[in-house]
Amino acid sequence: MVVALLLGAMAAAACAGRGTDADDEPLARSDADGGDGSRTPPPDGADGSFDDGGVPVDAEADGADGRVPCSADGWCITPLPSSTTPTSLRSVWADDTGVAWAVSDEGNVFRWDGQSWTLARAGNDALYAIWGSGPTDLWITSATGILHGTGPSSSSLTWTLIPLSELPGDVDTVLEAVGGTSANDVWFAGSRQIASGSARYGVARVVRHRGLGGGGAPSFELESDLSTAELPPVGPNSFKWDKVLGTPTGELVIAGAEARSSGPYAQSVLRRVVEPSGETTWVEMFASFGASASCADYVVTTKRGVTLGMARANRVWLMSNFNGRSTGLAVGTFDSDSRATTWECSRMGTDQYLERSGLFATSATELWSVAAWGRINHYDGTNWRVSAVTATNLPITSDLYAISGAAGTIWAVGRDIALRNVRPL
């Protein structure tokens, strides 16, 4: 009875204070939710159980830092600085030296040095995403602009804010997504919604950093092919670009959803193709779905959007989110020398009642996803299963928002939690 009361209190606390996103607001940022903004746990038996992958207490193992117990699948809770709670970690990025970085809704930047988290930069404006070309070249998108971290070493970075008003494009459009292929090829994307009478318009803004300009300051240019050219826009239906992914080999993918007053909402995933002349062309990867209606039905016309993750050089993973649940998985393999993409699509075999907020591929066939209620799922190329994230019989109920990794370590972060898993990548 005591355990039951404790679980009820934990679930109630986790639900308290959450805002709502209306289904007809495709441009609004949303947590993993029940489709109407509510945070509904998956029904009992939806995937065979709702025990969070927990294992008996006597199965506890030493933590990755030697102090914190880890789950049977190697997930270890890494304590965050107590002076920064609450801490909603929205994005995580790790370099090849074992250092990791995370950013929060509250405006803070955290650094993992291999042993513990420290507050690297305190702030007040919401931070959305982080990406780095290396240990001393970090980029963060925020509510007020772009943060650039540079310095002689990872532990001594200086942070410079480039305000939204100093970046090209619509100055009122916040840039939320960031990704790139190198220090001189970094991309930022975002959007906002404006209303004119009964119509709502999506304003898109995509900015590219090409390196340092005059005086050693970062130089930016607007990607006009993906950005709104005039205000108000010509038509009410335009795309919200909310994910950018790049690889060290130069592959770049950008994803978004079409903004409409009512569904269905078409998705778009574009791949950058560099022509022999050096000019850039954006190719719609969904165009190659062709007769594959099973892919189109639950990926192209989803209501909330797709969660996007890139594996190695030429593979893209998409997971559809519809009415607060993830229903399908699409894996696209493209040819770098052509415009063709081959798609393989399937329904999820487990946990369809939770919307995925992040994907991370550790190989061409292995995928990890995170969702609300502390849920982590693992795909081995054939089957999905719930990954054990707790070292006790008590579940982890914190929502998870992002997953990433490098140098043999996977990180999953969310509301007041950072989970670390050391494994071969």
PyMOL commands that set and color helices and strands:
alter all, ss='L'
color gray80, all
select helices_A, chain A and resi 2-15+57-59+82-84+164-166+214-216+285-289+293-300
alter helices_A, ss='H'
color red, helices_A
select strands_A, chain A and resi 76-77+89-94+100-104+109-112+117-121+127-134+137-142+145-150+158-163+177-182+185-196+199-212+218-222+239-246+252-258+267-274+280-284+305-310+315-322+325-334+341-347+358-361+367-370+376-379+384-386+400-406+409-414+417-422
alter strands_A, ss='S'
color yellow, strands_A
deselect
rebuild
show_as cartoon
